[in-house]
Amino acid sequence: MSRQETELLKGVLEGVILELLRGRAWHGYDLTARLQELGFQDVVEGTVYALLVRIERRGLVDVEKVPSPKGPPRKVYTLNDAGTDRLEEFWTAWGAIAGRLDDLRNGRK
């Protein structure tokens, strides 16, 4: 991933994670692995965990501690109603910005 792609991703990573959480519950490690499978190789666990802490503090996810066979309980994150609302706001903003960029690129307006 180029430096420019990395910088752009920082601005949208919250929305990407919320979208993944829309479909199912995730551990932080599993979210990181899924992001890497999707082509976001530069996203590391520390970045994902820091973002999960922020969205948890903002009340966008529900957190459950589940037993782990390899140590202490692990946090599992699921999207709640506030997170769903925030995700919809993200997609609305994304659509507006993407539309403006498309217009700019294609010489419209």
Steps between C-alpha positions, in 0.01 A plus 500: 500500500639840407554777754211694348267199530607457862421863578160479332420178685562669835205726427260218417621212717230555762232458232671190362509339845141596576395344169676176589334504841159542337510144379629315806688510830879526481812481717759770430752249367244350262402847376864574423536172310181568301616851409826354374308241295307790345827659388568734790839346580630813671233486770658354813346367820599807701308726265191278512507466880539878547202558270293238683571675830384832351178362354431312823540822701267679260235230557493373141557133583396248760784305658487154650788320665515137395726228639815425307677164506833683468482748787279775637152564362487673163280793411248442225355807331157534338340801339215653699229747396721806556773334292252423224392865496865612483565253219209639298641851552837372375351353181301818434814713540702256290245517219500878502879527493540226240243671280681833521833337422348320204357829373837669541687222324256496209492878458142548616391809695 
